[in-house]
């Protein structure tokens, strides 16, 4: 019956792994800051049911020791807030979000900020038509060499300061459909 798992493991910096296989998350609507803990090196979320979740704000923020994260089973069809979701996940080198449904998302501010270890990021399936905030979305993603945002619809975006700043290794940037 739990609906709110906000900050459930927040600041548990001594945790290196969690067994969440018996968690029933069917009724959960908010997972804000749920894993805000720097010590985690592995996290298996294959049993998570996220179909009712609307808030994933900072869900993995500061999981700087995480080296991989499989979110292929996440149902994000009802999520409206993904701001700071992977903020400072500097240990991640790749992140497959190809199955993310972002049609209802309005806030992607600082979503990947500080993900300096990311060398690849495929966002080709992202639907950004309702997003209003992209502030700092890719700030300090210094490991990325290319970023294709040509599918991004930015017509409703009103907040976009420092969106791609401090990405020193970026040699290819596709913004062909940006509405500024």
Secondary structure as GFF3:
##gff-version 3
##sequence-region A 1 180
A	DSSP	beta_strand	94	96	.	.	.	ID=ss1
A	DSSP	beta_strand	120	122	.	.	.	ID=ss2
A	DSSP	beta_strand	146	148	.	.	.	ID=ss3
A	DSSP	beta_strand	172	174	.	.	.	ID=ss4
###
